[in-house]
Amino acid sequence: MSNESSIHLFAIGSNGSGQLAQAHLLDIKTPIEVTIPPTQGVSSTLGSNIVSVAAGGNHTIVLCRDGRAFTSGQNDDGRLGHGGEFQGIMQVVELPLSPARDHLLDGITHIAATWSATFLVAHGMVYSCGSGDRGELGQGPQVTRSGTPTAIPNFPPDGTQVTQLQGCMAHVLAVLSDGSVYGWGSGRKGQLGEPSIDVWEPRRIDCVPFCVGSTACGKDFTCFISASDDGEICVLGPRSNDRFGVQCAAPVAAPGWSGLAASWGSIYVLTSSGDIVAWGRDDHGQLPPANLPSVQKLAAGSEHCIALTSTGQVLVWGWGEHGNCGEPIDERGDVKGRWNKLSAPGTVCAVYAGCATSFFVTSKRAG
């Protein structure tokens, strides 16, 4: 009997642009496996352990441990990082030739997505592709479209490396190895610090009063939590209209934190005890329902959450109109004040979320 385990990625939710890599463009309410066609030269289960999943408005990025990234979904602006014309097919991202190399760059270490752009860190550089009219690509003033992955000039600074990369609707944050934080994209609500303007290339954010341990991006805000166990919290933006209370209702700290996530209008801090400290928008049930079991991993999508409990269950709640919270939903398309359970063969080891999409990874021991 083999002791090897196979890794599988399951998806659910919005699929109108083929972002869930299926043979149709229908929304999905029951978890279905995401595979890669044989033409990609790898096994149908993505070929290696999955490191992370990022999802924009209508596209998905999957990063594998061997340093390759695969994408599917809308590609009219090149956001998938390859020349594929067919929706609903996972294909490998094609990074350009490096001037100092005679082969394709590989070894992608981080991924992120805005609504219509993709970001990849490879060999010390940050690449972006897709579109965005508020500086999301980070490639310089008035660059609003990039049909192929293109390195952001002069970033990160010499002697530093990107250790975290986060994106939301229209802005991106990068935490560097020296503890500094840079951001670019939409900044008019103060989510990128001062001055409150759109930022067309990476700009250092100096107004956070502690060493950053993690960051999460919402639609028009950014949340930072300190690297210390004290878990100090700082929220930048929205400046004048904090209608969901993401800034004014933020706690001073969340001691014993172990994870940080944000939806478009809510913030979630996972603690080492399995509790979730959350605040912000809750009109669709985005905040954790009462009596939620102990959680070990948490991801926030546009207006919903997916959690892996300490006993291995996958729970989802919030806005689920596109099937991203499974069934049942109420008359508004929500899973509010309760949760649904998702299941698939194998042991669940990770959860991810995007714009009305949910993902989880299972490990199944070979027979």
C-alpha positions in Angstrom: 0.0 0.0 0.0 1.4 3.4 -1.0 2.0 6.1 1.7 1.8 8.9 -0.8 -1.0 11.5 -0.7 -2.6 13.2 -3.7 -3.6 16.9 -3.5 -6.9 18.1 -4.9 -8.4 21.6 -5.3 -12.1 22.0 -5.1 -14.1 25.1 -6.0 -17.6 26.5 -5.7 -19.3 29.8 -6.7 -19.3 32.2 -9.6 -18.1 30.8 -12.9 -19.5 33.0 -15.6 -16.1 33.7 -17.1 -14.7 30.2 -16.6 -12.8 31.2 -13.4 -13.4 27.8 -11.8 -11.9 25.9 -14.8 -14.9 23.8 -15.8 -16.3 22.8 -19.2 -19.2 25.2 -18.8 -19.8 28.8 -17.6 -22.5 28.1 -15.0 -22.2 29.0 -11.3 -21.5 26.0 -9.1 -23.2 25.2 -5.8 -21.6 21.8 -5.0 -17.8 21.6 -4.7 -16.2 20.4 -7.9 -12.6 19.6 -8.5 -10.4 22.0 -10.5 -8.1 20.1 -12.9 -5.6 20.9 -15.7 -5.9 19.5 -19.2 -3.3 17.0 -20.3 -2.0 19.5 -22.8 -0.3 21.3 -19.9 2.1 18.4 -19.4 1.2 17.8 -15.7 -1.1 15.6 -13.8 -4.7 16.6 -13.6 -4.4 17.4 -9.9 -2.1 20.4 -10.5 1.1 18.4 -10.3 2.3 19.4 -6.9 1.2 20.7 -3.5 -0.9 23.9 -3.7 0.7 26.9 -1.9 -2.0 29.5 -2.4 -5.0 30.6 -4.4 -5.9 34.1 -5.4 -9.0 35.2 -7.2 -10.1 38.5 -8.9 -13.4 39.5 -10.3 -13.5 36.9 -13.0 -10.2 35.0 -12.8 -8.3 32.6 -10.6 -4.6 32.1 -9.9 -3.3 28.9 -8.3 0.3 28.7 -7.1 2.0 25.3 -6.7 5.0 24.4 -4.6 7.2 23.8 -7.6 7.0 27.5 -8.5 4.5 27.3 -11.3 1.3 29.3 -11.3 -1.9 28.4 -13.3 -4.7 30.7 -14.2 -8.2 30.5 -15.7 -11.1 32.8 -16.4 -11.4 36.1 -18.3 -8.4 37.0 -20.4 -9.4 39.9 -22.7 -6.8 42.1 -21.2 -4.1 39.5 -20.6 -4.7 39.1 -16.9 -4.1 35.3 -17.1 -0.5 35.8 -18.0 -0.6 33.5 -21.1 -2.0 33.6 -24.6 -4.9 31.2 -24.0 -8.1 32.3 -25.6 -10.4 29.7 -24.1 -12.3 30.3 -20.9 -12.6 27.5 -18.3 -9.2 26.0 -18.8 -6.3 26.1 -16.3 -3.1 27.0 -18.1 0.4 27.8 -16.8 1.5 31.4 -16.5 4.2 32.3 -19.0 6.7 34.7 -17.5 9.0 36.6 -19.9 12.6 36.1 -20.6 15.0 37.8 -18.2 17.7 40.0 -19.8 20.2 38.2 -17.6 18.9 34.7 -18.5 18.4 32.6 -21.6 15.4 30.7 -20.3 12.0 31.4 -18.9 11.8 32.7 -15.4 10.2 30.3 -13.0 10.1 29.9 -9.2 7.0 32.0 -8.4 6.8 32.5 -4.7 3.8 34.8 -4.2 0.5 35.7 -6.0 -2.2 38.2 -5.6 -5.1 39.6 -7.6 -7.1 42.8 -8.0 -10.5 42.8 -9.8 -8.9 42.7 -13.3 -5.1 42.1 -12.7 -2.7 39.4 -11.6 0.5 39.8 -9.6 3.4 37.3 -9.3 6.7 37.5 -7.4 9.5 35.6 -9.1 13.3 35.8 -8.8 13.0 38.9 -6.6 10.8 40.9 -8.9 7.1 41.7 -8.9 5.2 41.1 -12.2 1.8 42.4 -13.1 -0.6 41.8 -16.0 -4.2 42.7 -16.8 -5.8 46.1 -16.5 -6.7 48.8 -14.0 -7.3 52.5 -14.4 -6.2 53.6 -10.9 -2.6 52.5 -10.8 -3.2 48.9 -9.9 -0.6 47.5 -12.3 2.2 49.5 -10.5 4.1 50.0 -13.7 4.2 53.7 -13.7 2.0 56.8 -14.4 -1.0 56.1 -16.7 -0.1 52.5 -17.4 -3.6 51.0 -17.4 -3.1 47.7 -19.4 -0.4 45.1 -19.6 -1.1 42.2 -22.0 1.8 40.0 -20.6 3.5 39.8 -17.2 5.7 42.8 -16.9 8.2 43.5 -14.0 7.3 46.6 -11.9 10.4 48.8 -12.4 12.9 49.3 -9.5 10.9 47.3 -7.0 11.5 46.0 -4.5 14.5 48.1 -3.3 17.9 46.5 -3.4 18.6 44.2 -0.5 14.9 43.4 0.2 12.5 40.7 -0.8 8.7 40.5 -0.9 7.5 38.4 2.1 3.8 39.1 1.7 1.6 40.2 -1.2 -2.1 41.1 -0.8 -4.7 42.6 -3.2 -8.3 43.5 -3.3 -10.6 45.4 -5.7 -8.1 48.0 -6.8 -5.0 48.2 -4.6 -2.1 46.0 -3.7 0.1 45.8 -0.6 3.6 44.3 -0.4 5.4 43.6 2.9 9.2 43.5 2.5 11.9 41.5 4.4 13.1 44.7 6.2 9.7 45.2 7.7 8.7 48.1 5.4 5.3 48.1 3.5 4.6 49.4 0.0 1.3 49.9 -1.7 0.0 51.0 -5.1 -3.4 51.4 -6.9 -6.5 53.1 -5.6 -5.7 55.4 -2.7 -8.3 58.1 -2.6 -9.8 56.9 0.6 -6.5 56.9 2.4 -6.0 53.1 2.2 -2.4 53.7 1.0 -1.6 56.4 3.5 -0.9 60.1 2.6 -1.4 61.8 0.3 -4.8 60.2 -0.5 -4.4 59.8 -4.2 -4.2 56.9 -6.7 -0.7 55.6 -6.6 0.8 54.4 -10.0 4.0 52.8 -8.7 5.0 51.3 -5.3 5.0 53.9 -2.6 6.2 53.3 1.0 3.6 53.5 3.7 5.2 55.1 6.8 2.1 55.8 8.9 1.7 52.4 10.5 3.1 52.8 14.1 4.5 49.2 14.5 6.4 46.5 12.8 3.8 44.8 10.5 3.1 41.1 11.0 0.3 40.8 8.4 -1.9 42.9 6.2 -5.3 42.5 4.5 -6.9 44.6 1.8 -10.6 45.5 1.7 -12.5 47.4 -1.0 -11.4 50.8 0.2 -9.3 50.2 3.3 -6.2 48.3 4.5 -5.8 46.6 7.9 -2.4 46.0 9.5 -1.6 43.9 12.5 1.6 44.0 14.4 4.2 41.2 14.3 4.2 41.0 18.1 1.8 38.7 20.0 0.1 41.8 21.3 -1.6 42.1 17.9 -1.8 45.9 17.6 -4.2 46.9 14.9 -4.2 49.9 12.5 -6.8 50.5 9.7 -6.1 53.0 6.9 -9.2 54.4 5.1 -12.0 55.1 4.4 -11.3 58.7 5.2 -14.7 60.4 5.2 -17.4 57.8 5.0 -16.7 54.8 7.3 -20.2 53.4 6.8 -19.4 49.9 7.8 -17.2 50.9 10.8 -14.0 49.1 9.6 -12.0 52.0 11.1 -14.0 53.4 13.9 -15.1 50.0 15.3 -11.6 48.5 15.1 -10.2 47.1 18.4 -6.9 48.5 19.6 -5.4 45.0 19.5 -6.2 41.3 19.1 -3.8 39.5 21.4 -2.7 36.0 20.4 -3.6 36.5 16.7 -2.7 33.9 14.2 -4.3 35.1 11.0 -5.8 38.2 9.3 -8.4 38.5 6.5 -10.7 41.1 5.0 -13.7 41.1 2.7 -14.8 44.1 0.8 -16.4 45.6 3.9 -15.3 43.5 6.9 -12.2 42.5 8.9 -11.5 39.2 10.6 -8.7 38.3 13.0 -8.2 34.6 13.8 -6.7 33.9 17.2 -4.6 31.0 18.3 -7.5 29.8 20.5 -9.7 29.3 17.4 -11.9 32.4 17.9 -12.6 35.1 15.3 -12.5 38.8 16.2 -14.5 40.5 13.5 -16.1 43.8 12.7 -17.5 45.7 9.7 -20.3 45.1 7.2 -22.9 42.5 8.2 -26.0 43.1 6.0 -25.5 39.7 4.3 -24.3 37.8 7.3 -20.6 38.4 6.6 -19.6 38.5 10.2 -19.2 35.1 12.0 -22.4 33.5 13.2 -23.0 32.8 16.9 -21.6 29.6 18.3 -19.2 29.0 15.5 -16.9 26.0 16.3 -13.2 26.5 16.9 -11.5 27.6 13.7 -7.9 26.8 12.5 -7.9 28.5 9.1 -10.0 31.3 7.7 -10.3 33.1 4.3 -12.6 36.0 3.3 -14.0 36.6 -0.1 -15.8 39.6 -1.5 -18.7 39.3 1.0 -18.4 35.8 2.5 -16.1 33.6 4.6 -14.9 30.1 4.4 -13.4 28.4 7.5 -11.7 25.2 8.4 -12.6 24.1 11.9 -10.4 22.3 14.4 -12.2 19.1 13.6 -11.7 19.3 9.8 -15.1 20.7 8.7 -15.4 23.4 6.0 -17.9 26.0 7.0 -19.1 29.0 4.8 -21.4 31.9 5.5 -22.3 35.4 4.1 -23.4 36.5 0.7 -23.9 33.3 -1.4 -25.9 34.3 -4.4 -23.5 32.7 -6.9 -23.3 29.4 -5.0 -20.1 30.3 -3.2 -21.7 29.4 0.1 -23.3 26.2 -1.1 -26.9 25.5 -0.2 -29.4 26.4 1.2 -29.5 30.2 0.9 -32.3 32.6 1.9 -34.5 34.7 -0.3 -31.7 37.3 -0.6 -29.1 34.8 -1.5 -27.4 34.8 1.9 -26.3 32.4 4.5 -27.0 34.7 7.5 -26.8 34.0 11.2 -25.7 30.4 10.5 -23.3 28.4 8.3 -23.3 25.8 5.5 -21.0 22.8 5.4 -18.9 21.9 2.3 -17.4 18.4 1.8 -15.3 16.4 -0.7 -13.2 13.2 -0.5 -10.0 13.5 1.6 -8.7 15.6 4.5 -9.1 19.3 4.1 -5.8 21.2 4.6 -6.4 24.8 3.3 -9.2 27.2 2.4 -9.2 30.2 0.1 -11.8 32.7 -1.1 -12.3 35.2 -3.9 -15.0 37.3 -5.5 -18.1 35.1 -5.0 -15.8 32.1 -5.1 -14.7 29.6 -2.5 -11.8 27.0 -2.7 -10.5 24.3 -0.4 -7.6 21.8 -0.8 -7.8 18.2 0.2 -5.1 15.6 0.8 -6.1 12.0 0.0 -3.8 9.0 0.8 -3.3 6.7 -2.1 -4.6 3.2 -1.6 
